[in-house]
Amino acid sequence: MGRQIFEGLKVADFNWLAAGPQVGRELAQHGATVVRVESHTHLDPLRTFQPFKDGKPGVNRGAFYCEYNTNKLGISLDLTKPRGKEVALKLVKWADIVTDSMSPGAMAEMGLDYESCRRVNPSVIYLSTSMQGESGPCHAFKGVGHHINALAGYCATTGYPDSDPIMIFPAYSDFIAPWYSLIAIMGALLRRRKTGRGMRIEQSQMECEIAFMGPHILNCFVNGRDLERRGNRDSHMCPHGVYPCRGADRWVAIAVKNEDQWQCFCDVVGHPAWTGEARFATVIGRKQHEDEMDKLIGEWTRAFTAEQVMTMMQEGGVPAGVVQTPEDLLNDPQMKHRQHFRVLTHPEIGPHSYHAPAYKLSETPCEIKRASPTLGQDNEYVYKEILGMTDDDIADMIVDGVITTEYDAPFKAGS
């Protein structure tokens, strides 16, 4: 394989949880040398989250942590100790990019904020990503993506008309914010190439989420119409929903966006008598009788597997898709063809499937070759080969508790 797009780029990754580490992961999978800095006294919560390999909790056994830290080097470092801060600044001096996803003010308390880092590395590009940014009346808000889902309006609009707001399953901002961060970093790298100057990038994850609510916020501002909970239904498309199929908990999603597709839908289902009723002749009529129409569609779909319904609808010109489970996804022929899931061998949990990037660079494809690090796995390599420290230096830090490969406190699994 030829030179990768970020080969030679050096990253000091002070992130934790999910939004920040994904930035370093994408850089690492395209050639950057990324050093993941972790505290062994205050674990990254992602190390405590289920699922664990074989259901056995452990600091190195969590699938979530593994997923977001492939191709990285991992070190342990107690940043609350003076020697830990000194070593961290050595890493900052080495790095082209410093990334931080801690609560606002946390890095400053340890003397590792942008101004402190810029003093030792004037050309550093410094990314800070947090819940609501680092200024304003709510900048000190602490939480995770689930809380920002609520603040950004997602929970209020998720659920059924007669239900309470529903918490979206994933921490949605964690899977939106990293791509804004990467674009900003690439822009800063291009600018530094021309000017030699570094840059501070400061991101609000809430604002990233709100951007995806743009049309609904505009509709509210211009027309005074608030987006209400409506389950699986759409304001304009009908039918539009998820329907039961043959088998245990098997479902298919169908969406009909215009009258041409409605006629195609009727062709696929074989024109049963109800499709010719006047009340279903127009989208307005179908919307008015949507409950009964969905019941009739569900009676038809139950006779087939989800895959059969999807195939018939797709071939007939109607958008439809199987509601896939994680097991389905691992066996999905399209995903296999595109090599989306890569199996890497982790030092403790063994072979494990990892996501590849959802994009392909024709000239410099990604190379996923290393599972996520165990706690402090690369201490010796990073401290000796990258930072030039001696065996005595490392021994002193181990004695002082500045670094370790062990987590001695009782391990408590998270959610």
C-alpha positions as CSV (number, residue, x, y, z in Angstrom):
1,M,0.0,0.0,0.0
2,G,1.2,3.5,-0.9
3,R,1.5,6.5,1.4
4,Q,-1.7,7.2,3.3
5,I,-3.4,10.6,3.3
6,F,-2.5,11.4,7.0
7,E,0.8,9.5,7.1
8,G,3.3,11.5,9.1
9,L,0.7,13.4,11.1
10,K,1.1,13.2,14.9
11,V,-1.9,13.4,17.2
12,A,-2.0,13.6,21.0
13,D,-5.5,12.2,21.8
14,F,-6.8,13.4,25.3
15,N,-10.3,12.5,24.5
16,W,-12.7,10.2,26.3
17,L,-16.2,8.7,25.8
18,A,-17.2,8.6,22.1
19,A,-17.4,11.9,20.2
20,G,-13.7,12.8,20.6
21,P,-12.1,9.4,20.1
22,Q,-13.8,8.9,16.8
23,V,-11.8,11.9,15.4
24,G,-8.5,10.3,16.3
25,R,-9.7,6.9,15.0
26,E,-10.4,8.3,11.5
27,L,-7.0,10.0,11.4
28,A,-5.3,6.8,12.6
29,Q,-7.0,4.6,10.1
30,H,-5.7,6.8,7.4
31,G,-2.1,6.9,8.5
32,A,-1.7,9.3,11.4
33,T,0.2,8.3,14.5
34,V,-2.3,8.7,17.3
35,V,-1.3,8.4,21.0
36,R,-4.4,7.9,23.2
37,V,-3.7,9.4,26.6
38,E,-5.7,7.8,29.5
39,S,-5.8,8.1,33.2
40,H,-5.5,4.9,35.2
41,T,-7.0,6.6,38.3
42,H,-10.1,8.0,36.5
43,L,-11.1,5.6,33.8
44,D,-12.6,6.6,30.5
45,P,-16.3,5.7,31.1
46,L,-16.4,4.0,27.8
47,R,-14.2,1.3,29.2
48,T,-16.9,0.5,31.7
49,F,-19.8,0.3,29.3
50,Q,-21.5,-2.9,28.1
51,P,-21.4,-5.1,26.1
52,F,-18.3,-7.0,27.5
53,K,-16.7,-10.0,25.8
54,D,-18.4,-13.2,27.1
55,G,-20.4,-11.0,29.4
56,K,-17.4,-10.7,31.7
57,P,-16.8,-7.1,32.8
58,G,-13.2,-5.8,32.7
59,V,-11.2,-2.6,32.0
60,N,-10.1,-4.0,28.6
61,R,-13.2,-6.0,27.6
62,G,-15.7,-3.4,26.6
63,A,-16.8,-3.4,22.9
64,F,-17.6,0.4,22.9
65,Y,-14.1,1.4,23.9
66,C,-12.6,-1.0,21.4
67,E,-14.8,0.3,18.5
68,Y,-13.6,3.9,18.8
69,N,-9.8,3.4,19.3
70,T,-8.5,1.2,16.5
71,N,-5.0,1.9,15.2
72,K,-4.1,4.0,18.2
73,L,-1.2,3.7,20.6
74,G,-2.4,3.7,24.2
75,I,-0.6,5.1,27.2
76,S,-1.6,5.6,30.8
77,L,-0.7,8.9,32.5
78,D,-1.8,10.6,35.7
79,L,-2.3,14.1,34.6
80,T,-3.0,15.3,38.2
81,K,0.7,14.7,39.1
82,P,3.3,17.3,38.2
83,R,5.4,14.7,36.4
84,G,2.3,13.6,34.5
85,K,1.7,17.2,33.3
86,E,5.4,17.5,32.3
87,V,5.2,14.3,30.2
88,A,2.0,15.4,28.7
89,L,3.5,18.7,27.5
90,K,6.4,16.7,25.9
91,L,3.7,14.8,24.0
92,V,2.1,18.1,23.0
93,K,5.4,19.4,21.7
94,W,5.7,16.3,19.6
95,A,2.2,16.5,18.2
96,D,0.7,18.3,15.2
97,I,-2.8,18.0,16.7
98,V,-4.1,17.9,20.2
99,T,-7.7,16.7,20.7
100,D,-9.7,17.1,23.9
101,S,-13.3,16.1,24.6
102,M,-13.4,16.6,28.4
103,S,-15.7,19.0,30.2
104,P,-14.9,22.7,29.6
105,G,-12.1,23.8,32.0
106,A,-10.8,20.3,32.7
107,M,-7.7,20.6,30.5
108,A,-7.0,24.2,31.9
109,E,-7.0,22.8,35.4
110,M,-4.3,20.5,34.4
111,G,-2.3,23.2,32.5
112,L,-3.1,21.6,29.2
113,D,-5.5,24.2,27.6
114,Y,-4.8,25.7,24.2
115,E,-2.8,28.6,25.5
116,S,-0.6,26.4,27.6
117,C,-0.1,24.0,24.7
118,R,0.7,26.8,22.3
119,R,3.5,28.0,24.5
120,V,5.4,24.7,24.0
121,N,4.1,24.2,20.4
122,P,3.1,27.4,18.6
123,S,1.9,25.6,15.5
124,V,-0.3,23.1,17.3
125,I,-3.9,22.6,16.0
126,Y,-6.0,22.1,19.1
127,L,-9.5,20.7,19.0
128,S,-11.9,20.9,22.0
129,T,-15.3,19.3,21.6
130,S,-17.9,19.5,24.4
131,M,-21.6,19.5,25.1
132,Q,-22.4,23.2,24.6
133,G,-19.1,24.8,23.8
134,E,-16.7,26.6,26.1
135,S,-18.4,30.0,26.4
136,G,-21.9,31.2,27.3
137,P,-24.2,30.7,30.3
138,C,-24.5,26.9,29.8
139,H,-20.9,26.2,28.9
140,A,-20.3,24.2,32.2
141,F,-23.1,21.8,31.3
142,K,-21.9,18.2,31.9
143,G,-23.3,15.1,30.4
144,V,-23.2,12.8,27.4
145,G,-24.9,12.6,24.0
146,H,-28.1,11.4,25.5
147,H,-28.6,14.6,27.4
148,I,-27.8,16.7,24.3
149,N,-30.4,14.7,22.4
150,A,-33.0,16.1,24.8
151,L,-31.6,19.7,24.7
152,A,-31.4,19.7,20.9
153,G,-35.1,18.8,20.5
154,Y,-34.7,15.2,19.4
155,C,-36.5,13.6,22.3
156,A,-39.5,16.0,22.1
157,T,-40.1,14.9,18.6
158,T,-39.5,11.2,19.0
159,G,-42.3,8.9,20.0
160,Y,-46.0,8.5,19.3
161,P,-48.6,11.3,19.5
162,D,-50.1,9.9,22.7
163,S,-46.8,9.0,24.3
164,D,-44.2,10.8,26.4
165,P,-41.0,11.9,24.7
166,I,-38.7,9.0,24.0
167,M,-35.0,8.9,24.7
168,I,-33.2,8.0,21.4
169,F,-31.2,4.8,21.8
170,P,-27.8,6.2,20.7
171,A,-26.0,9.3,21.9
172,Y,-26.8,10.9,18.6
173,S,-24.4,13.8,18.9
174,D,-21.5,11.4,19.2
175,F,-22.1,10.3,15.7
176,I,-22.6,13.7,14.2
177,A,-19.9,15.9,15.8
178,P,-16.8,14.0,14.8
179,W,-17.3,14.7,11.1
180,Y,-17.6,18.4,11.7
181,S,-14.4,18.1,13.7
182,L,-12.5,16.3,11.0
183,I,-13.5,18.9,8.4
184,A,-12.3,21.7,10.6
185,I,-9.0,19.9,11.3
186,M,-8.4,19.4,7.6
187,G,-9.1,23.1,7.0
188,A,-6.7,24.0,9.8
189,L,-4.0,21.7,8.4
190,L,-4.3,23.3,4.9
191,R,-4.1,26.8,6.5
192,R,-1.0,25.8,8.5
193,R,0.6,24.5,5.4
194,K,0.3,27.9,3.9
195,T,1.0,30.1,7.0
196,G,2.8,27.9,9.5
197,R,0.3,29.0,12.2
198,G,-1.7,26.7,14.4
199,M,-5.4,27.1,15.4
200,R,-7.8,26.4,18.1
201,I,-11.0,24.6,17.1
202,E,-13.8,24.8,19.6
203,Q,-16.9,22.8,19.0
204,S,-20.4,22.6,20.5
205,Q,-21.9,19.2,20.0
206,M,-25.4,20.6,20.7
207,E,-25.0,23.0,17.7
208,C,-24.0,20.1,15.5
209,E,-27.2,18.3,16.4
210,I,-29.4,21.4,15.9
211,A,-28.1,21.7,12.4
212,F,-29.9,18.5,11.6
213,M,-33.1,20.0,12.9
214,G,-32.8,23.0,10.6
215,P,-35.9,22.5,8.4
216,H,-38.1,21.9,11.4
217,I,-36.7,24.9,13.3
218,L,-37.2,27.1,10.2
219,N,-40.8,25.8,9.9
220,C,-41.4,26.8,13.5
221,F,-39.8,30.3,13.0
222,V,-41.5,31.1,9.7
223,N,-44.9,29.3,10.1
224,G,-45.3,28.8,13.8
225,R,-45.6,25.1,13.3
226,D,-43.9,22.9,15.9
227,L,-42.7,19.4,15.0
228,E,-44.8,17.0,17.0
229,R,-44.4,13.3,17.8
230,R,-45.8,11.1,15.1
231,G,-44.4,7.6,15.5
232,N,-43.3,6.1,12.2
233,R,-45.5,8.3,10.1
234,D,-44.6,11.1,7.7
235,S,-46.4,14.4,7.0
236,H,-46.6,13.7,3.3
237,M,-45.8,10.1,2.5
238,C,-48.5,7.4,3.0
239,P,-48.2,4.5,3.6
240,H,-45.1,5.1,5.7
241,G,-44.2,2.7,8.5
242,V,-42.7,-0.5,9.8
243,Y,-44.8,-3.6,9.2
244,P,-44.7,-7.1,10.8
245,C,-43.4,-10.1,8.7
246,R,-43.2,-13.8,9.0
247,G,-40.9,-15.0,11.8
248,A,-40.1,-13.9,15.3
249,D,-39.8,-10.1,15.6
250,R,-39.2,-9.6,11.9
251,W,-40.2,-6.3,10.3
252,V,-39.9,-4.3,7.1
253,A,-40.0,-0.6,6.5
254,I,-42.1,0.7,3.5
255,A,-42.4,4.3,2.3
256,V,-44.7,5.5,-0.5
257,K,-43.9,9.1,-1.5
258,N,-46.3,9.8,-4.5
259,E,-49.2,8.4,-6.4
260,D,-47.0,6.6,-8.9
261,Q,-45.4,4.6,-6.1
262,W,-48.9,4.0,-4.6
263,Q,-49.9,2.3,-7.9
264,C,-46.7,0.3,-7.8
265,F,-47.4,-0.7,-4.3
266,C,-50.9,-1.9,-5.3
267,D,-49.4,-3.9,-8.1
268,V,-47.0,-5.6,-5.7
269,V,-49.7,-6.6,-3.1
270,G,-51.9,-7.9,-5.9
271,H,-54.6,-5.3,-5.9
272,P,-56.7,-6.7,-3.0
273,A,-60.2,-5.1,-2.8
274,W,-59.2,-2.6,-0.1
275,T,-56.6,-0.9,-2.4
276,G,-59.4,0.1,-4.8
277,E,-61.6,1.7,-2.1
278,A,-62.3,5.4,-2.6
279,R,-60.9,6.3,0.8
280,F,-57.5,5.1,-0.2
281,A,-57.5,6.7,-3.7
282,T,-55.5,9.9,-2.7
283,V,-52.8,10.6,-0.2
284,I,-55.2,12.8,1.8
285,G,-57.6,9.9,2.0
286,R,-55.0,7.5,3.0
287,K,-53.7,9.9,5.7
288,Q,-57.3,10.2,7.1
289,H,-57.6,6.4,7.3
290,E,-54.0,5.6,8.1
291,D,-54.7,3.4,11.1
292,E,-56.9,1.0,9.2
293,M,-54.6,1.0,6.1
294,D,-51.6,0.1,8.2
295,K,-53.5,-2.8,9.7
296,L,-54.4,-4.1,6.3
297,I,-50.8,-3.7,5.0
298,G,-49.6,-5.6,8.1
299,E,-52.0,-8.5,7.4
300,W,-50.4,-8.8,3.9
301,T,-46.8,-8.5,5.0
302,R,-47.2,-11.2,7.7
303,A,-47.5,-13.8,5.0
304,F,-43.9,-13.2,3.9
305,T,-40.4,-12.9,5.3
306,A,-39.1,-9.3,5.6
307,E,-36.5,-10.1,2.9
308,Q,-39.3,-11.3,0.5
309,V,-41.3,-8.1,1.1
310,M,-38.3,-5.9,0.6
311,T,-37.3,-7.7,-2.6
312,M,-40.9,-7.5,-4.1
313,M,-41.3,-3.9,-3.2
314,Q,-37.8,-2.8,-4.5
315,E,-38.4,-4.7,-7.7
316,G,-41.8,-3.2,-8.1
317,G,-40.5,0.4,-7.6
318,V,-41.4,1.0,-4.0
319,P,-38.8,2.0,-1.4
320,A,-38.6,-0.7,1.3
321,G,-36.0,-2.2,3.6
322,V,-35.6,-5.0,6.1
323,V,-35.4,-3.9,9.8
324,Q,-32.1,-5.5,10.4
325,T,-30.6,-6.7,13.7
326,P,-26.9,-6.5,14.6
327,E,-26.6,-10.2,13.5
328,D,-28.2,-9.3,10.2
329,L,-25.7,-6.5,9.7
330,L,-22.7,-8.7,10.3
331,N,-24.0,-11.1,7.6
332,D,-25.3,-8.5,5.2
333,P,-23.9,-9.3,1.7
334,Q,-23.5,-5.6,0.8
335,M,-21.5,-4.9,4.0
336,K,-19.3,-8.0,3.3
337,H,-18.7,-6.9,-0.3
338,R,-17.5,-3.5,0.9
339,Q,-15.5,-5.0,3.7
340,H,-17.2,-2.7,6.2
341,F,-16.6,-5.0,9.2
342,R,-12.9,-5.8,9.8
343,V,-11.9,-8.5,12.2
344,L,-8.9,-7.7,14.4
345,T,-7.3,-9.6,17.3
346,H,-7.4,-7.8,20.6
347,P,-4.8,-8.7,23.3
348,E,-7.5,-9.7,25.8
349,I,-10.8,-10.3,24.1
350,G,-9.4,-11.9,20.9
351,P,-11.0,-11.6,17.4
352,H,-13.6,-8.8,17.3
353,S,-15.4,-7.0,14.5
354,Y,-14.6,-3.3,13.9
355,H,-16.2,-0.7,11.6
356,A,-14.2,0.5,8.6
357,P,-14.8,4.1,7.5
358,A,-18.1,4.6,5.6
359,Y,-16.1,6.2,2.7
360,K,-13.3,4.9,0.5
361,L,-10.4,7.0,-0.8
362,S,-9.3,5.6,-4.1
363,E,-5.6,6.6,-4.0
364,T,-5.0,6.3,-0.2
365,P,-7.5,3.7,1.3
366,C,-7.7,3.2,5.0
367,E,-5.6,0.5,6.7
368,I,-7.1,-1.0,9.8
369,K,-4.4,-3.2,11.2
370,R,-4.4,-2.8,15.0
371,A,-7.1,-3.4,17.6
372,S,-7.7,-0.8,20.3
373,P,-5.1,-0.7,23.0
374,T,-5.4,-2.2,26.5
375,L,-4.8,0.3,29.3
376,G,-1.2,1.5,29.1
377,Q,-0.4,-1.1,26.4
378,D,2.1,1.1,24.6
379,N,3.7,2.9,27.6
380,E,7.2,1.6,26.9
381,Y,7.2,2.3,23.2
382,V,5.7,5.8,23.4
383,Y,7.8,7.0,26.4
384,K,11.0,5.6,25.0
385,E,10.7,5.7,21.2
386,I,8.6,8.8,20.8
387,L,9.5,10.9,23.8
388,G,13.1,9.7,24.2
389,M,12.8,8.7,27.9
390,T,15.1,6.3,29.6
391,D,14.4,3.0,31.4
392,D,15.2,4.8,34.6
393,D,12.7,7.6,33.8
394,I,10.0,5.0,33.1
395,A,10.8,3.1,36.3
396,D,10.6,6.3,38.4
397,M,7.2,7.1,36.9
398,I,5.9,3.6,37.7
399,V,7.1,3.9,41.3
400,D,5.5,7.3,41.6
401,G,2.2,6.1,40.2
402,V,2.4,8.4,37.1
403,I,2.1,5.5,34.7
404,T,0.9,1.8,35.0
405,T,-0.7,-0.9,32.9
406,E,-2.9,-2.0,35.8
407,Y,-6.2,-0.7,37.2
408,D,-6.1,-1.5,40.9
409,A,-9.4,0.1,42.0
410,P,-12.6,-2.1,42.0
411,F,-14.0,-2.1,38.5
412,K,-17.6,-0.9,38.2
413,A,-19.5,-1.6,35.0
414,G,-21.5,1.2,33.6
415,S,-24.7,1.2,31.5
